Amino acid sequence: MEIHALSRKYYLELAGPGEGDARGDRERILEALPEECRGAQMPLAVMRTLYPMCREAGFRLTVTLVQNGFGWEVLRVEPGDTTAVHYGAAVDFGSTTLVMQVVNLNTGEIVTQQSIFNPQIRYGEEILSRIFYTKDQLEHLREMQETTASGFNALIAKCEEDCGIPRGQYTAMTVGGNTTMIQLLLGVYPWPVFETPYAPAVQEPGFLAAAELGISLPGYVYLFPSAANYLGGDIISGLLAAGIDQSERLSVFIDIGTNGELVAGNSEFLLAGAGAAGPALEGGISRYGMRADTGAVDHVHIQDGKLQIHVIGAAQGGTQNSQSAGAPAARKDRPESTDAPRPQGICGSGIVDLLAELFLNGWVDALGKFQEDASERIIQVRNHLDEEREELAVCYAWASESANGEDLVFTQSDVTEFIRTKAAAHTMVAYLIDEFGLQEEDVARFYLAGAFGKYLDVEAAVTIGMYPDLPRDKFVMIGNASLEGARKLLLDARCLADVERIVRKITYVQFGEAGNFVERMHAAQFLPYTDLDAYPSVKRRLQRR
């Protein structure tokens, strides 16, 4: 792999000063650098280290250079050859989780990947809560910035501990984060992100000294630019990873979590939009909803009336087999498999599976309404927000099977809310494709990004109408695309031009201002869709049933 990292190290063996050569140490070093680094700047702090170090080392030196946004800057000069020790960090700065990779800048190898929860969560799970906390409150803004920087430093410490490479050797960092996260890291008010006309205080921060941000690293941090208030640097980084603007064929890039961001385009255009998907895809709508963590049900299957679940943390093959409908012992017996942790709740991918299986097996109808006689697992429960009201629910783990000793249920209210969320995702895709007079069959690649996209079963997502009924080989799971793009740029400074081109090419659509968006969303609140002919593969499966 050819590497053109944002940080470079060069070992120089130079002739020292002598008769007829009285050049300064600074000038001697800068003139010896490769042509591509000519014009590099050397800060005063580095100049102060040159004497007597250069002479004591016999002018056998290693020079570390970093990109600073204007060109190359000398970060340090060291005695001897230290070129083998050369590392950088790539970060996905999510509103819930920070993920960091430490990368060998000589080989491209990932030496460790660690994550922590975003410490901003203490100010609110939702981004809007954090925005309101800092509104017109300078002390609160400073507090949030310091908290954010402390999160980065905690993550760096975690990486240090795991790989044994001290942070002083991480000479460059790249960060992909949504627009609000970047404002808070910068310590600038995020309120304009939320208030019309939605013009952030800073959209393209570029390279900043790590120390200036309160991050304990020696070099510079590159922050990916945002294209709009709700289309941030994490999506720009993801687009860099996917490379959809490099192809003549139409591709769709979608990253759905609490918010949903979507980009459709090719080498000629990029049309983008974003909207609130709500907490449903992270399990947040249900009383027993949870993130994709140990104990979460992430996959569901119904076979011959038996509901089977898979729990995160299970060994391979560690599926819990619940009893068949109509078997009274189901509510009393422990699950047959003991190699999996007991379920604590259900995450987004598990909800998609559950709803698809309920629909295909006739436990819910096209409106998502439970069919009470379809299974013993469809039971009456009290609504957890209104104890006076009862509603139907499906029990995917009886009390004897669950970690907390309670029936784990997904209620009629949960189903209704989730269908609204999937309708939003469906409509965003359809709207952007229609805007350019294209058809779904014109889509060559459908990139699913983010943690939700990584674990999602595409067949289930198509079954409920979240995504179009395309040939399955068109779907590409790229997982944490923001992190992938951050690492790609870290290892190849030439990608800076690609990032700039992507941002300039994007046309942003405010879905909330689209004339018929709400009406189209209502039409998508069926399983899989109002017109079943738009989902031929699902229609065939229903007919076989």
C-alpha positions in Angstrom: 0.0 0.0 0.0 1.3 3.4 -1.0 1.3 5.7 2.0 1.3 9.5 1.9 0.4 10.2 5.5 -0.4 13.5 7.1 2.8 13.0 9.1 6.2 12.2 7.6 9.5 11.1 9.2 12.9 11.5 7.4 16.2 10.3 8.6 19.0 12.7 7.5 22.8 12.2 7.6 24.2 15.7 7.1 27.6 17.2 6.9 28.2 19.5 9.9 29.4 23.1 9.7 32.9 23.6 8.5 35.2 25.9 6.5 33.1 27.4 3.7 29.8 26.0 5.1 28.6 28.1 8.0 24.9 27.5 7.4 22.7 27.4 10.5 21.4 24.1 11.8 17.8 25.0 10.9 18.8 25.9 7.3 20.9 22.8 6.9 18.0 20.6 7.9 15.3 22.3 5.9 17.4 22.3 2.7 18.0 18.6 3.0 14.3 17.7 3.1 12.8 16.1 0.0 11.5 18.4 -2.7 7.8 17.8 -1.8 8.5 19.1 1.7 10.5 22.2 0.7 9.1 25.4 2.2 8.4 23.6 5.5 8.1 25.8 8.5 10.1 25.3 11.8 8.5 26.7 14.9 10.6 28.5 17.5 10.1 25.7 20.0 11.8 23.3 17.6 14.6 25.7 16.8 15.5 25.9 20.5 16.2 22.1 20.6 18.8 22.1 17.7 21.8 23.2 19.7 23.7 21.2 21.0 21.6 18.2 20.0 22.5 18.3 16.3 26.2 18.4 17.0 26.1 15.7 19.7 24.3 13.5 17.2 26.8 14.1 14.5 24.0 15.5 12.4 22.5 12.1 12.2 18.9 13.2 12.7 15.2 12.3 12.3 12.9 15.1 11.3 9.1 14.7 11.9 6.9 16.9 9.7 3.1 17.3 9.9 0.5 19.0 7.8 -0.8 22.2 9.4 -3.4 23.3 6.8 -1.0 25.6 5.0 1.9 23.1 4.3 4.4 21.1 6.2 5.6 22.0 9.7 8.6 20.5 11.6 7.1 18.9 14.7 10.4 17.7 16.2 14.0 16.9 15.4 15.5 13.9 17.2 19.0 12.3 17.3 19.5 9.1 15.4 17.1 7.1 13.3 13.6 6.9 14.8 11.6 6.5 11.6 10.4 3.1 12.6 8.3 4.7 15.4 5.6 6.6 13.5 1.9 6.6 14.5 -1.3 8.5 14.1 -4.9 8.3 15.3 -8.2 8.2 13.5 -11.4 9.0 15.4 -15.1 8.6 14.9 -16.6 11.3 17.2 -20.2 10.1 17.7 -22.8 11.7 19.9 -23.0 8.4 21.9 -19.6 6.8 21.4 -16.0 7.8 20.6 -14.0 5.3 18.7 -10.2 5.6 18.0 -7.8 3.6 16.0 -4.0 4.0 16.4 -2.4 3.4 13.0 1.2 2.7 12.0 1.9 5.4 9.5 4.7 3.4 7.9 2.6 0.3 7.2 -1.0 1.3 7.5 -1.5 -1.4 10.2 -4.2 -0.7 12.9 -2.3 -1.4 16.2 -5.4 -0.9 18.4 -9.0 0.2 18.3 -10.7 1.4 21.5 -14.0 3.1 22.3 -15.7 4.9 25.2 -19.0 6.5 25.7 -19.1 10.2 24.9 -18.7 12.0 28.2 -21.2 14.7 26.9 -24.0 12.1 27.7 -24.1 13.4 31.3 -25.6 16.6 29.8 -28.3 14.7 27.9 -28.7 11.6 25.7 -30.1 13.7 22.9 -27.9 16.2 21.1 -30.6 18.9 21.5 -30.2 18.7 25.3 -26.6 19.5 25.0 -27.3 22.4 22.6 -29.8 23.9 25.1 -27.3 23.4 28.0 -24.8 25.7 26.3 -27.2 28.3 24.8 -26.0 31.8 25.9 -24.1 30.2 28.8 -20.4 30.8 28.3 -19.4 28.8 31.4 -21.5 25.9 30.3 -19.9 26.0 26.8 -16.4 26.0 28.4 -17.4 23.1 30.6 -18.8 21.1 27.6 -15.6 21.8 25.6 -13.4 20.7 28.5 -15.5 17.6 29.1 -15.2 16.7 25.4 -11.5 17.1 25.4 -11.2 15.0 28.5 -13.1 12.3 26.6 -10.5 12.3 23.8 -7.7 12.2 26.4 -9.3 9.3 28.2 -9.6 7.4 24.9 -6.0 8.1 24.1 -5.0 6.8 27.5 -7.0 3.6 26.8 -5.2 3.2 23.5 -1.8 3.8 25.1 -2.5 1.1 27.7 -3.6 -1.4 25.1 -0.9 -1.1 22.6 2.0 0.2 24.7 2.8 3.1 22.3 3.0 6.4 24.2 0.8 9.3 23.0 3.9 11.4 22.2 4.3 9.2 19.1 0.9 9.9 17.7 1.9 12.8 15.5 -1.4 13.3 13.6 -5.1 12.9 14.2 -8.2 12.9 12.0 -11.7 13.3 13.4 -15.1 12.7 11.8 -18.0 14.0 13.8 -21.4 15.5 13.3 -21.7 19.3 13.1 -22.8 19.8 16.7 -20.1 17.5 18.1 -17.4 19.5 16.2 -18.8 22.9 17.5 -18.6 21.6 21.1 -15.1 20.3 20.6 -14.1 23.7 19.2 -15.8 25.5 22.1 -18.1 27.5 19.9 -21.8 27.9 20.4 -23.8 25.2 18.6 -27.1 27.0 18.8 -27.0 28.1 15.1 -27.1 24.4 14.1 -30.6 24.2 15.5 -31.9 27.7 14.6 -33.0 28.8 11.2 -31.3 29.4 8.7 -29.2 26.6 10.2 -25.8 28.2 9.5 -23.1 26.8 12.0 -20.6 29.1 13.5 -17.8 26.9 12.0 -18.2 24.6 9.0 -14.7 23.9 7.8 -12.3 24.0 10.9 -9.6 22.1 9.1 -6.2 21.6 11.0 -5.9 22.8 14.6 -3.1 22.3 17.1 -4.1 19.5 19.4 -3.0 21.4 22.4 -5.3 24.3 21.5 -8.2 21.9 21.7 -7.0 20.5 25.1 -6.1 17.2 23.5 -2.8 15.7 24.8 -1.0 15.0 21.5 2.0 16.7 20.0 0.8 17.5 16.5 -2.3 18.7 14.6 -5.9 17.5 14.5 -7.8 17.5 11.3 -11.6 18.0 11.7 -13.6 16.9 8.7 -15.9 19.7 7.3 -19.6 19.6 7.4 -21.8 20.3 4.4 -24.9 21.4 6.4 -26.2 21.7 9.9 -27.3 18.0 10.0 -24.8 16.7 7.4 -21.6 16.7 9.3 -18.0 15.6 9.0 -18.8 12.1 9.9 -20.8 11.7 6.7 -18.2 13.5 4.6 -15.6 11.1 6.1 -18.0 8.2 5.3 -18.4 9.4 1.7 -14.6 9.5 1.3 -14.5 5.9 2.5 -17.3 4.7 0.2 -16.0 6.7 -2.8 -19.4 7.1 -4.4 -18.4 10.3 -6.1 -15.7 8.4 -8.0 -18.2 6.3 -10.0 -20.4 7.2 -13.0 -23.1 4.9 -11.7 -25.6 6.0 -9.1 -25.0 5.0 -5.5 -26.9 5.6 -2.3 -25.1 6.1 1.1 -27.3 5.9 4.2 -26.3 6.2 7.9 -29.3 5.8 10.2 -29.1 6.1 14.0 -30.9 8.7 16.2 -30.6 10.9 13.0 -30.7 9.6 9.5 -28.3 11.0 6.9 -28.5 10.0 3.2 -26.6 10.9 0.1 -27.4 9.8 -3.4 -25.2 10.5 -6.4 -22.2 9.7 -8.6 -19.2 11.5 -10.2 -21.5 14.3 -11.5 -23.6 15.2 -8.5 -24.3 14.4 -4.8 -27.8 15.1 -3.4 -28.0 14.9 0.3 -30.6 15.2 3.1 -30.9 14.4 6.8 -33.7 14.0 9.2 -34.5 12.8 12.7 -35.0 9.1 12.7 -35.7 9.1 16.4 -34.4 6.6 18.9 -36.2 3.6 17.4 -33.2 2.2 15.5 -31.1 2.2 18.7 -33.9 0.4 20.6 -34.9 3.5 22.3 -38.7 3.3 21.7 -39.3 0.2 23.7 -39.3 -0.2 27.5 -36.9 -3.0 27.0 -35.0 -1.4 24.1 -31.2 -1.0 24.4 -28.1 -0.3 22.4 -26.3 -3.2 20.6 -24.4 -4.4 23.7 -24.0 -7.6 25.6 -27.4 -9.0 26.5 -29.2 -7.3 23.6 -31.4 -9.4 21.3 -29.9 -8.6 17.9 -31.6 -11.3 15.6 -35.0 -13.0 15.7 -36.4 -15.9 13.7 -39.7 -17.7 13.7 -39.7 -21.2 12.4 -42.8 -23.5 12.6 -44.4 -21.3 15.3 -41.2 -21.2 17.4 -39.6 -17.9 18.1 -35.9 -18.0 18.3 -33.6 -15.2 19.4 -29.9 -14.5 19.3 -28.3 -12.5 22.1 -25.1 -10.4 21.7 -22.4 -12.0 23.7 -23.4 -15.5 22.7 -20.8 -17.9 21.4 -21.1 -18.8 17.8 -24.3 -20.8 17.4 -25.5 -19.5 20.8 -29.2 -19.0 19.8 -31.9 -19.3 22.4 -34.7 -21.5 21.2 -38.0 -20.4 22.7 -40.8 -23.0 22.9 -43.4 -23.4 20.2 -46.7 -21.5 20.4 -49.3 -23.5 22.2 -46.8 -25.3 24.5 -47.7 -24.2 28.1 -44.3 -25.0 29.4 -42.8 -22.2 27.4 -43.5 -19.7 30.2 -41.8 -21.9 32.8 -38.9 -23.8 31.3 -35.5 -22.2 31.0 -34.2 -21.9 27.4 -32.6 -25.0 26.0 -29.3 -23.3 25.2 -27.0 -22.3 28.0 -24.0 -20.9 26.0 -25.6 -17.4 25.6 -26.1 -14.6 28.1 -29.7 -14.1 29.2 -31.5 -11.4 27.2 -31.9 -8.0 28.8 -33.7 -6.2 25.9 -33.7 -5.7 22.2 -31.6 -3.4 20.0 -32.3 -1.9 16.6 -31.3 -4.8 14.3 -33.3 -7.2 16.6 -36.4 -5.0 16.2 -36.1 -5.0 12.4 -35.8 -8.8 12.5 -38.7 -9.2 14.9 -41.0 -7.0 12.9 -40.1 -8.8 9.6 -40.7 -12.2 11.2 -44.0 -11.1 12.8 -45.2 -9.9 9.4 -44.1 -12.9 7.4 -45.7 -15.3 9.8 -49.0 -13.5 10.1 -48.5 -12.4 13.7 -49.1 -8.8 12.6 -50.9 -7.5 9.5 -49.8 -4.9 6.9 -50.7 -2.1 9.3 -48.5 -3.7 12.0 -51.5 -4.7 14.1 -51.1 -7.8 16.2 -53.3 -10.8 15.4 -54.1 -12.0 18.9 -54.9 -15.6 18.0 -51.7 -16.1 15.9 -49.5 -17.2 18.8 -49.4 -17.7 22.5 -46.6 -15.2 22.6 -49.0 -12.4 21.7 -50.3 -11.3 25.1 -52.0 -8.4 26.8 -49.8 -6.0 28.8 -50.1 -2.7 30.5 -48.7 0.3 28.5 -45.6 1.3 30.4 -46.4 5.0 29.9 -50.1 4.6 30.9 -50.8 1.9 33.4 -54.5 2.4 32.9 -54.3 1.2 29.3 -53.8 -2.3 28.1 -52.4 -3.3 24.7 -51.2 -6.3 22.8 -47.5 -7.2 22.7 -45.3 -10.0 21.6 -43.1 -11.6 24.3 -39.8 -12.5 22.8 -38.4 -13.8 26.1 -40.5 -15.1 29.0 -39.6 -14.0 32.5 -37.8 -17.4 33.1 -35.6 -16.7 30.1 -34.7 -13.1 30.7 -31.9 -11.5 32.7 -34.2 -9.4 34.8 -36.9 -12.0 35.5 -39.5 -10.1 33.6 -41.3 -10.9 30.3 -39.5 -9.0 27.6 -42.1 -7.6 25.3 -42.5 -5.4 22.2 -45.8 -3.7 22.3 -48.3 -2.4 19.8 -47.2 1.1 20.6 -43.6 0.1 19.9 -44.6 -1.4 16.6 -46.5 1.7 15.5 -43.6 4.0 16.5 -41.0 1.8 14.7 -43.1 1.8 11.5 -43.0 5.6 11.6 -39.2 5.4 11.8 -38.8 2.9 9.0 -41.2 5.1 6.9 -38.9 8.0 7.4 -35.9 6.0 6.2 -37.9 4.7 3.2 -39.1 8.1 2.2 -35.7 9.8 2.4 -34.3 7.3 0.0 -37.3 7.5 -2.4 -37.4 11.3 -2.3 -33.7 11.8 -3.2 -33.9 9.3 -6.0 -37.1 10.9 -7.4 -35.5 14.4 -7.2 -33.3 13.5 -10.2 -35.9 11.6 -12.1 -34.2 8.3 -11.4 -35.6 4.9 -10.7 -34.7 2.6 -7.8 -33.3 0.1 -10.3 -30.8 2.7 -11.4 -29.0 2.3 -8.0 -25.8 0.4 -8.5 -24.7 0.3 -4.9 -26.6 0.9 -1.6 -24.1 1.6 1.2 -25.3 0.9 4.7 -23.1 2.7 7.2 -23.0 3.0 11.0 -23.3 0.5 13.8 -27.0 -0.1 12.8 -26.1 -0.8 9.2 -23.2 -3.1 10.3 -25.5 -5.6 12.1 -28.7 -5.2 10.2 -30.1 -8.1 8.3 -30.8 -6.6 4.8 -33.5 -9.2 4.0 -35.4 -8.2 7.1 -35.0 -4.5 6.4 -36.4 -4.9 2.9 -39.2 -7.1 4.2 -40.5 -4.2 6.4 -40.0 -1.7 3.6 -37.1 0.3 5.2 -35.0 -0.1 2.1 -36.1 -0.6 -1.6 -36.4 -4.1 -2.9 -33.2 -4.2 -4.8 -31.0 -7.2 -5.7 -29.3 -8.1 -2.5 -25.8 -7.9 -4.0 -26.3 -4.2 -4.5 -26.2 -3.7 -0.7 -22.8 -3.0 0.8 -22.3 -3.0 4.6 -19.4 -0.7 5.4 -19.9 -0.4 9.1 -18.2 2.6 10.7 -17.6 4.5 7.5 -16.7 7.7 9.5 -13.8 5.9 11.1 -12.8 4.3 7.8 -12.7 7.7 6.1 -10.7 9.2 8.9 -8.1 6.4 8.6 -8.0 6.8 4.9 -7.2 10.5 5.1 -4.7 9.9 7.9 -2.7 7.6 5.6 -3.1 9.7 2.4 -2.9 13.5 2.5 -3.9 13.6 -1.1 -7.5 12.8 0.1 -7.7 16.4 1.4 -8.5 17.4 -2.2 -11.2 14.6 -2.4 -12.8 15.9 0.8 -13.0 19.4 -0.6 -14.4 18.2 -3.8 -17.1 16.1 -2.0 -18.2 19.1 0.1 -18.4 21.4 -2.9 -20.4 18.9 -4.9 -23.2 18.3 -2.4 -26.6 19.8 -2.8 -28.4 19.7 0.5 -32.2 19.1 0.9 -34.1 20.1 4.0 -36.6 17.2 4.2 -38.8 19.3 6.6 -39.3 21.8 3.8 -40.0 19.3 1.1 -43.6 19.9 -0.1 -44.9 16.3 -0.2 -42.5 14.6 2.2 -45.0 14.2 5.0 -47.6 12.7 2.7 -45.1 10.3 1.2 -44.1 9.2 4.8 -47.7 8.4 5.6 -47.9 6.2 2.4 -44.8 4.3 3.7 -46.4 3.4 7.1 -47.4 0.0 5.8 -45.5 -3.3 5.8 -43.7 -3.3 3.5 -45.4 -0.4 1.6 -48.8 0.8 0.4 -48.2 -0.8 -3.0 -47.0 -4.4 -2.4 -46.0 -4.7 -6.1 -43.1 -2.3 -5.3 -41.7 -5.2 -3.1 -41.9 -8.3 -5.4 -39.6 -10.4 -3.3 -41.7 -9.8 -0.2 -44.9 -10.5 -2.1 -43.5 -13.9 -3.3 -42.6 -14.8 0.3 -46.0 -13.9 1.5 -47.6 -16.0 -1.3 -45.5 -19.0 -0.3 -46.7 -18.6 3.2 
